Amino acid sequence: MTYVISSACVDVMHKSCVPECPVDCIYEGLRSLYINPDECVDCGACKLACEEGAIYFETDLPDDEQQHLTDNAAFFADILPGRDAPVGSPGGAAKHGPVGVDTPLVAAMAPR
């Protein structure tokens, strides 16, 4: 189980959730943040800190946000546009740095 960042984060990225994550598993794309499902410890600190209400526990995602469950995982498992390899589980967003690209789902969303 994991927490998931929904469409409410796209083009907003307050990043108030990032310093609250005790395992540094919230990574920065170009237009949205993504929670690494393999690194998340399900503590919920990110959800409480999110200024946009964009973070849900995976079983609590609204029906119209379900695509973000697989999309958040795809950010780490798939080779994203312009990259040579998947992000994977590098063991922390701070040491990895911003990824600078989004999944095709987020990239195709209309600007806010």
N, C-alpha and C positions, 0 to 999 in steps of 0.2 A: 504494500500500500504506500501511497505517496500523496503529497500535496501537488496541486496543479495550478498554473497561472492561466487565467482565462483571457478573453479578448479585451477586457477592460484595461489591461496593461498596455495594449498596443498603442504606440505613439505617446504614452504618458510616462511610464517608467520613473516614478518618484524615487524608487530604490530604497524606500524606508524599510523594506523587508530585509534587505541585504545584510546590514550589520546585526540584525537580530538572529540570523541563522547560525546556530552553534557549530555546524559542520561545513559552512561555506559552500553550499550546494546550489546557489542561485546564480546562474550564468547570464551574461548580457549578450543578447543578439543585437541587431541593428535597430529594430523598432519595438522589441519586447524582451522581457526577462523569461527565463526558463528554469524550472527546478529539475535537477538531475534525479530521476527516480531511483537510481542505484546508490546514490549518496545520501538521500533524504532519510532522516531518522524519525519522521512523523511526529515531531514535537509540537507543531502548530504555532511556533513563535512568529513565523513569517506572516501567517494569516492574521494574527492579532495586530501586527505592525503595518499591514498594507493599507495605505491611505485611500485606495480606489476600491477596496472590497473585491479585488481581482483574484484572490487566492482561495481555493476550495480544497477540502479533502476529496480525494478522487470519487468516493461514493456519494458525495454531496453536490457534485457538479450539476447545474441545471441542464435540462435536456438540450437546450440550444447551445450549450458549451461543451458537449460530450466530445466533439472532435479534438478538443485541446488535450484530452488525456493521451491519445495516441500521438498527437503533434508534439507535446512536450517530450515524450520519449524519443520521437524521431529526431529531434534536435541533437540528441546525443548519439543515436545509433546509426543514422543515415549520413551519407556524404552530402553535405550541404553545398549549394551552388558556390563555385569559386574556391572550394577547399579540396585537398587531396585525400583526406581521410576523415572519418567521423571524429567528433569531439571526444566521444567515449566517456570514461570516468577518470579524469586526470587528478582527482583528489583535492579539488578546491578551485573555486572560481578566481580567487585573488591571485593565485600563482599562475593560472592560465591566462587571465586577462580577457577583455571583451572579444567576443567571437567575430563581431562585425557583419554578420549575415543572419538571416532568419530562415525558418522553414518555408517551403512554398506556400503553405496555408497563410501564414502571417504576412509574407511578402505580397500576397495577392489581395490582402484586405484593403479596403478604401482608407485613405488617410483620414485621421480624425481632425 
